[in-house]
Amino acid sequence: MFILIELVQSWYHFEDKVNPSQGRLVRQVADFYTDEQFISFYIPSYFVKCKIKSRFKGNELEFIQENSNFTVNLGDLNDWPCINEANDDVDNLKHVKIEIEYIFIRPKFEERISWKNIFKTGYCSTCDINEITQPEFYLTVPRGMKINHENPDSVMLLAYYNYNNDSIAEILNLEKEIFFEYINKKLSYHFLIDSISYDSILSKVQNNEIDLSRIKFNYKVENQRRYWFITFFPLFLIFITLVNIFTSPSSEITNLNLSGIIIFISFLTFYYSLIREGYEIPFNKSLGVSIPLAGFFLLFPKLVYSFIF
């Protein structure tokens, strides 16, 4: 939280990272008015790769870190625009806009495996915001994944605050129309808090009626269905090989099924290209068994036949 003269507005951008290790890229953009060269703010623990830069010029700003407390040097304040040059009362205040970026390394992605619907794989997670922000925020999910935003159970926003010494959680409604787009082949969702919900909580905070502790964003992410064929394709190759073994005379069964091997190599090339690009494949760990097994069946069908018969 910034220690400033006035925080004007603040946005949060979140991007989940699940491989090769779990983390969440957090990008906060903040507008504020200040006449101080040095400003202080706090970042929750367990983060790496922190960067702070000016959104006006794009240059990185120097800072000193003591645990989770940061002191940022804005440099020459004359490099920042004035709020109102014609008003002598505020001519010392500068309009500062900075971007704070870091990777939170304890995001707690909980696996979703539902045996009632095996195609609903993915994970559940939460994002915490410790201050009142603009009513819009952004979430980017890994390649090959999505949020089923049409399902109201997939996204929930809660405001936690203290009122009359009681801790209260209030649901903040989201607009039904959610804009999403592909950015660098990843789905990025733009969520907007319903104006009635937002104005209500903002008014309570500004009038000191409540002490807002945090805003909690709960969401569920699932694999895109278009990538499920990759999970089942090695099993399909094994099935086709077994069908050929059972339906062909033993004299016609030979090693090196060339047509199958060509298809298998093409599949491997496509699969590993997706992995290199960071796509999330459903039940990817199971492919560590099914892919070598499919290769064995295609390369040595005669040996498979001898094991069966």
Backbone torsions as a table, in degrees:
resi	resn	phi	psi	omega
1	MET	NA	134.4	-175.9
2	PHE	-77.2	144.1	173.4
3	ILE	-107.5	93.3	-170.9
4	LEU	-136.2	176.3	173.0
5	ILE	-70.5	-48.2	-179.8
6	GLU	-155.8	120.8	173.0
7	LEU	-86.9	116.9	-174.5
8	VAL	-82.6	-52.7	-179.2
9	GLN	-159.4	157.4	-175.4
10	SER	-150.1	137.1	177.5
11	TRP	-122.0	152.9	176.0
12	TYR	-124.5	133.3	173.5
13	HIS	-118.3	126.6	178.0
14	PHE	-117.2	140.7	175.3
15	GLU	-137.2	118.5	-179.0
16	ASP	-78.9	140.3	175.1
17	LYS	-129.2	122.8	-176.5
18	VAL	-114.7	-17.4	179.4
19	ASN	-140.5	144.6	1.5
20	PRO	-76.9	-13.2	173.0
21	SER	-137.2	160.6	-174.9
22	GLN	-84.4	140.2	178.3
23	GLY	-172.3	168.3	176.6
24	ARG	-133.3	121.1	174.8
25	LEU	-77.0	121.7	179.3
26	VAL	-112.6	128.0	177.9
27	ARG	-128.0	113.2	179.0
28	GLN	-108.0	127.8	175.2
29	VAL	-110.4	125.4	-174.7
30	ALA	-130.7	134.2	170.7
31	ASP	-105.5	133.4	176.4
32	PHE	-154.8	164.1	176.8
33	TYR	-107.9	133.9	179.9
34	THR	-157.0	157.3	170.9
35	ASP	-120.5	17.6	-179.3
36	GLU	-104.5	138.1	177.4
37	GLN	-76.2	-31.9	-178.1
38	PHE	-113.2	127.7	178.6
39	ILE	-122.9	152.7	-178.4
40	SER	-120.9	146.1	175.4
41	PHE	-154.6	172.8	-173.3
42	TYR	-124.3	138.0	173.2
43	ILE	-121.5	134.0	177.8
44	PRO	-55.4	156.0	-177.4
45	SER	-65.4	171.5	175.6
46	TYR	66.9	62.5	177.6
47	PHE	-138.0	158.9	176.7
48	VAL	-139.3	165.9	172.6
49	LYS	55.0	53.2	179.0
50	CYS	-80.4	133.5	175.7
51	LYS	-133.6	140.7	177.2
52	ILE	-130.8	128.4	-178.7
53	LYS	-143.1	159.6	176.8
54	SER	-77.9	135.5	176.2
55	ARG	-84.8	-9.9	177.5
56	PHE	-83.5	-47.5	-176.9
57	LYS	-107.3	-16.9	178.7
58	GLY	84.3	0.1	-178.7
59	ASN	-83.4	150.1	177.7
60	GLU	-75.7	145.0	-179.6
61	LEU	-103.5	144.6	178.4
62	GLU	-77.1	145.5	178.1
63	PHE	-149.5	159.0	175.1
64	ILE	-117.1	131.6	-176.8
65	GLN	-112.7	129.4	171.3
66	GLU	-126.3	100.3	-172.5
67	ASN	57.9	-116.2	-179.2
68	SER	-100.1	5.8	-179.6
69	ASN	-99.7	132.3	-176.3
70	PHE	-121.5	140.7	170.5
71	THR	-120.4	119.5	-174.2
72	VAL	-106.4	136.2	176.3
73	ASN	-95.1	112.5	179.7
74	LEU	-77.9	-7.4	-179.2
75	GLY	78.3	-153.5	179.3
76	ASP	-67.9	118.8	-177.8
77	LEU	-66.4	-19.3	177.6
78	ASN	-68.9	-13.7	177.2
79	ASP	-78.2	-12.2	180.0
80	TRP	-100.9	146.1	-178.5
81	PRO	-69.2	147.7	175.5
82	CYS	-77.2	154.7	176.7
83	ILE	-68.8	-51.9	-178.1
84	ASN	-151.7	101.4	-175.8
85	GLU	-65.5	-22.7	-177.8
86	ALA	-83.6	-10.0	-176.6
87	ASN	-105.3	111.5	-177.2
88	ASP	-66.5	-24.1	-177.7
89	ASP	-70.5	-26.4	-175.8
90	VAL	-124.4	15.4	-173.5
91	ASP	-70.1	-11.7	176.7
92	ASN	-87.6	-13.4	-179.0
93	LEU	-80.4	134.9	-179.8
94	LYS	-111.1	146.4	175.6
95	HIS	-89.7	108.7	-176.4
96	VAL	-108.7	134.2	176.9
97	LYS	-132.8	115.8	-177.5
98	ILE	-126.6	161.1	176.6
99	GLU	-123.0	126.4	178.8
100	ILE	-110.8	123.6	-177.0
101	GLU	-128.2	133.8	176.4
102	TYR	-157.6	167.1	177.9
103	ILE	-111.7	118.5	176.3
104	PHE	-84.3	123.8	-169.2
105	ILE	-98.3	6.4	176.7
106	ARG	-129.6	64.3	-175.2
107	PRO	-81.0	-14.1	179.1
108	LYS	58.5	72.9	172.1
109	PHE	-88.9	115.3	-179.9
110	GLU	-97.4	125.6	-178.0
111	GLU	-63.7	141.1	174.7
112	ARG	-109.2	111.2	174.0
113	ILE	-130.0	108.8	-178.9
114	SER	-111.5	115.5	179.6
115	TRP	-73.3	-15.7	174.1
116	LYS	-71.4	-33.2	177.2
117	ASN	-140.5	93.5	-173.6
118	ILE	-65.2	-17.7	-178.9
119	PHE	-83.8	-1.3	179.0
120	LYS	-96.9	56.5	177.4
121	THR	-88.2	161.0	-179.8
122	GLY	148.0	-140.7	-179.7
123	TYR	-154.2	161.4	173.7
124	CYS	-114.5	147.6	178.7
125	SER	-158.2	175.6	178.3
126	THR	-137.2	150.5	171.9
127	CYS	-121.0	132.8	179.6
128	ASP	-109.3	134.0	174.7
129	ILE	-120.8	125.2	-172.3
130	ASN	-96.8	22.4	179.6
131	GLU	-157.9	164.8	175.6
132	ILE	-74.6	134.0	-176.4
133	THR	-124.7	-176.2	171.1
134	GLN	-63.9	157.6	-176.3
135	PRO	-73.1	1.9	178.8
136	GLU	-118.3	144.8	174.8
137	PHE	-151.1	168.2	-167.5
138	TYR	-131.2	142.2	177.2
139	LEU	-137.3	126.5	177.5
140	THR	-112.5	131.2	-177.9
141	VAL	-105.5	161.7	-178.6
142	PRO	-61.2	159.6	178.0
143	ARG	-60.0	137.8	180.0
144	GLY	86.2	5.1	-178.7
145	MET	-125.8	166.4	-177.9
146	LYS	-154.8	166.6	169.7
147	ILE	-109.1	126.7	177.1
148	ASN	-78.7	77.9	-172.2
149	HIS	-68.4	-14.5	177.8
150	GLU	-77.1	-16.7	176.5
151	ASN	-90.9	115.9	-176.9
152	PRO	-62.4	-19.8	179.1
153	ASP	-78.8	-10.5	-175.9
154	SER	-80.1	-23.7	-176.2
155	VAL	-136.4	132.3	176.5
156	MET	-146.9	136.6	-179.3
157	LEU	-120.4	125.9	-177.3
158	LEU	-124.0	138.5	173.6
159	ALA	-106.6	122.6	178.8
160	TYR	-103.7	128.0	179.9
161	TYR	-151.0	165.4	179.1
162	ASN	-104.2	130.4	179.1
163	TYR	-141.4	118.8	-177.2
164	ASN	53.9	44.6	177.8
165	ASN	66.6	10.2	176.1
166	ASP	-108.2	140.3	176.0
167	SER	-88.9	123.5	-173.5
168	ILE	-124.8	140.4	174.4
169	ALA	-113.8	121.7	-178.0
170	GLU	-117.7	131.7	179.8
171	ILE	-75.1	131.0	173.7
172	LEU	-102.2	118.6	-178.1
173	ASN	-73.8	143.2	176.2
174	LEU	-102.3	150.8	174.1
175	GLU	-62.8	140.9	-178.0
176	LYS	-67.0	-34.8	179.6
177	GLU	-81.3	110.4	-179.3
178	ILE	-111.4	122.9	178.5
179	PHE	-85.5	133.7	176.0
180	PHE	-141.5	154.2	-176.8
181	GLU	-153.6	162.9	175.0
182	TYR	-89.7	124.8	174.3
183	ILE	-124.4	115.2	-176.6
184	ASN	55.4	41.4	178.1
185	LYS	67.3	15.1	176.5
186	LYS	-115.1	141.9	177.5
187	LEU	-77.7	125.3	179.0
188	SER	-116.9	126.9	-176.0
189	TYR	-107.9	136.1	178.5
190	HIS	-110.4	106.9	-177.5
191	PHE	-97.4	142.0	179.8
192	LEU	-128.2	124.2	178.7
193	ILE	-73.0	136.8	177.2
194	ASP	-54.0	136.0	-173.2
195	SER	-61.2	-36.4	179.9
196	ILE	-65.7	-46.6	178.9
197	SER	-63.0	-44.4	-176.7
198	TYR	-66.5	-46.6	-179.1
199	ASP	-62.8	-34.7	-179.9
200	SER	-65.3	-49.1	-177.8
201	ILE	-70.9	-36.5	179.2
202	LEU	-64.8	-41.6	179.4
203	SER	-63.1	-40.9	179.7
204	LYS	-64.9	-38.1	179.8
205	VAL	-69.6	-46.4	-177.6
206	GLN	-65.8	-31.6	179.1
207	ASN	-89.8	8.9	179.3
208	ASN	57.1	29.6	177.0
209	GLU	-78.4	-28.3	-179.2
210	ILE	-134.5	159.5	174.7
211	ASP	-111.7	98.3	-176.5
212	LEU	-70.6	124.6	179.2
213	SER	-93.2	-43.8	177.5
214	ARG	-169.2	161.0	170.3
215	ILE	-111.2	127.2	-175.0
216	LYS	-114.2	125.4	-178.8
217	PHE	-108.9	110.5	177.8
218	ASN	-99.7	137.5	-179.1
219	TYR	-153.1	158.5	179.2
220	LYS	-122.4	132.0	-179.0
221	VAL	-115.9	139.7	179.5
222	GLU	-133.3	160.3	177.8
223	ASN	-70.8	142.2	174.0
224	GLN	-70.1	137.6	-173.1
225	ARG	-66.6	-22.8	-177.1
226	ARG	-64.1	-18.7	-178.0
227	TYR	-97.7	3.6	179.2
228	TRP	-69.0	-26.3	-178.6
229	PHE	-63.8	-27.0	179.1
230	ILE	-65.6	-38.8	179.8
231	THR	-63.2	-40.1	-173.8
232	PHE	-93.8	-12.0	-174.6
233	PHE	-62.4	-44.9	176.4
234	PRO	-58.5	-37.3	177.6
235	LEU	-66.0	-35.7	177.0
236	PHE	-63.8	-41.7	178.2
237	LEU	-63.8	-39.5	177.3
238	ILE	-63.7	-42.4	-179.9
239	PHE	-62.5	-45.2	179.8
240	ILE	-62.6	-40.5	179.0
241	THR	-62.9	-43.0	179.0
242	LEU	-65.9	-38.4	177.2
243	VAL	-60.9	-44.3	178.5
244	ASN	-63.0	-38.3	-179.6
245	ILE	-65.4	-43.0	-176.9
246	PHE	-76.8	-23.3	-175.8
247	THR	-102.3	-9.8	-178.0
248	SER	-104.1	146.9	173.9
249	PRO	-61.8	148.6	-176.5
250	SER	-61.2	-30.0	-179.2
251	SER	-68.6	-21.5	-178.4
252	GLU	-92.8	-6.1	-179.9
253	ILE	-84.4	118.1	179.7
254	THR	-129.0	159.4	175.4
255	ASN	-72.5	164.2	178.9
256	LEU	62.4	77.3	171.6
257	ASN	-76.9	93.4	-169.3
258	LEU	-61.5	-44.4	-179.5
259	SER	-63.1	-41.4	178.0
260	GLY	-66.2	-38.1	-179.6
261	ILE	-66.4	-39.0	177.9
262	ILE	-61.9	-44.5	177.6
263	ILE	-63.3	-40.8	-179.0
264	PHE	-64.0	-43.4	179.1
265	ILE	-65.1	-40.1	177.5
266	SER	-62.1	-41.1	178.1
267	PHE	-63.6	-45.1	179.9
268	LEU	-60.4	-41.9	179.3
269	THR	-60.7	-45.0	179.8
270	PHE	-66.3	-43.6	-177.5
271	TYR	-62.2	-48.9	-177.1
272	TYR	-71.3	-25.1	174.2
273	SER	-67.1	-38.9	176.5
274	LEU	-65.8	-41.0	179.9
275	ILE	-64.1	-42.6	179.3
276	ARG	-62.8	-33.5	-179.0
277	GLU	-84.4	0.3	173.5
278	GLY	88.0	21.1	178.4
279	TYR	-76.9	144.5	176.9
280	GLU	-95.2	119.7	-178.7
281	ILE	-103.0	132.2	179.8
282	PRO	-58.5	135.9	-179.9
283	PHE	48.9	47.4	-175.2
284	ASN	-62.0	-32.7	-179.7
285	LYS	-63.6	-32.3	-179.8
286	SER	-66.5	-24.4	179.4
287	LEU	-69.0	-20.4	175.5
288	GLY	-64.4	-19.4	176.6
289	VAL	-101.9	-45.7	-173.6
290	SER	-69.6	-34.6	-179.6
291	ILE	-66.8	-51.8	176.5
292	PRO	-60.5	-35.8	-180.0
293	LEU	-66.1	-41.8	177.3
294	ALA	-63.3	-40.1	177.5
295	GLY	-62.4	-40.5	178.7
296	PHE	-63.8	-43.6	-179.8
297	PHE	-63.3	-36.8	-178.6
298	LEU	-76.6	-35.4	-177.9
299	LEU	-79.4	-33.3	-173.9
300	PHE	-130.5	59.6	179.9
301	PRO	-64.3	-31.6	179.7
302	LYS	-67.6	-37.8	178.0
303	LEU	-68.2	-37.7	176.5
304	VAL	-62.8	-41.5	178.6
305	TYR	-60.0	-42.5	-178.7
306	SER	-66.6	-32.8	178.0
307	PHE	-68.8	-37.0	-176.6
308	ILE	-75.3	-44.0	-174.7
309	PHE	-106.8	NA	NA
